[in-house]
Amino acid sequence: MGVKIKRMKRTIIIALVVGLIFTVACSKETKIISLTVSAAASLKGPMEEIKQLYAKENPKVIINYNFGSSGSLQQQIEQGADVDLFIPAANKQMNALQDKELIIDNTRKSLLGNKLVLVIPKDSQTTITDFKGLANDEFKKIALGEPKSVPAGQYAEEVFTKLNILESIKLKAVYGKDVKEVLTWVESGNADAGIVYESDAKSSDKVKTIAAAPAGSHTPIIYPAAIVKTSGNADVAKEFLTFLSGDKAKVVFEKYGFDFIAK
C-alpha cells in the first residue's frame, strides 16, 4: 500500500511539474508587448494606417500612440514619460533629447520630409497667391503653430523673416497647440489663412492650398526618429522603426503627402 501511495505521489508531482512547465511556456509564447510611440500630430493619419499593417504581421505587439506638438512631447520625455519611440517634426526636439543623453544614439535616423504650405478656407474668395500676400489687410486672422513648441510654427516664422513680413504677421497671428488645430481653425473659417504641412492640407477637403513656401526660405523639414533610452522594449521598438523605414510604410507615408527619406 505504501509503495502505491509513493507511486501516486510521484505521478502527481510529475504531472504538476509538467503542467507548470507547459504553463510557463505558453505564457511566454502568448506574451503581449506594448509599445508607446510619441509622434508629431501631423503624423496621425499615416501612423494609424501603418499600425494596422504592422498588427497583421506582429499580433503580439500593441502600438499605443501619443500625438501632440513636438515640443510638448519632448518635454514629456524629459520629465520621465514612459515612451519607447520618439518621432518629432523637426531635428530641434530630437537634438535636445540627444544632448541630454535621453535617446539611444545609434537608433536615430531621418525618416520623412514634408513641405510648408499656405491654406485658406475652401470658399475663400481671396486672390492672394503667395506667402507675402498675408501682410495684406484682407487677412485679419492667420493661424500658426505656437513657434516655441510646434515645428510648423517655427518654420513659418523663418519664412516670414526671410520675406521681411514677420512683424506684420505677428499682429494678426493666432497660435494653435499643434498643426492639426491650425488646420481646424482654417477649415471652420475661424482663421482667414493658416500655415500647415502639405500632408495636412491633402488630408482636408475643407481647405485649399494657394502657395508653398519659397525654396530656401526655411530650415529643411525633417522628421527624425529614435528609440528613447529608458524604453523597456528597445529591441521591439527597433523592429517597429525598421518597419516604418520599409517599403510598406513608404507607400502609406507617400499617399499622405510625406517625402519618404528613410535609408
Helices and strands as residue ranges (DSSP letters): H 2-29, E 33-40, G 41-43, H 44-57, E 61-68, H 70-78, E 85-87, H 91-99, G 105-107, E 109-113, E 116-121, G 131-135, E 142-145, H 151-162, H 166-170, E 173-176, H 179-188, E 193-197, H 198-202, E 207-212, E 222-227, H 234-244, H 247-255, E 259-260
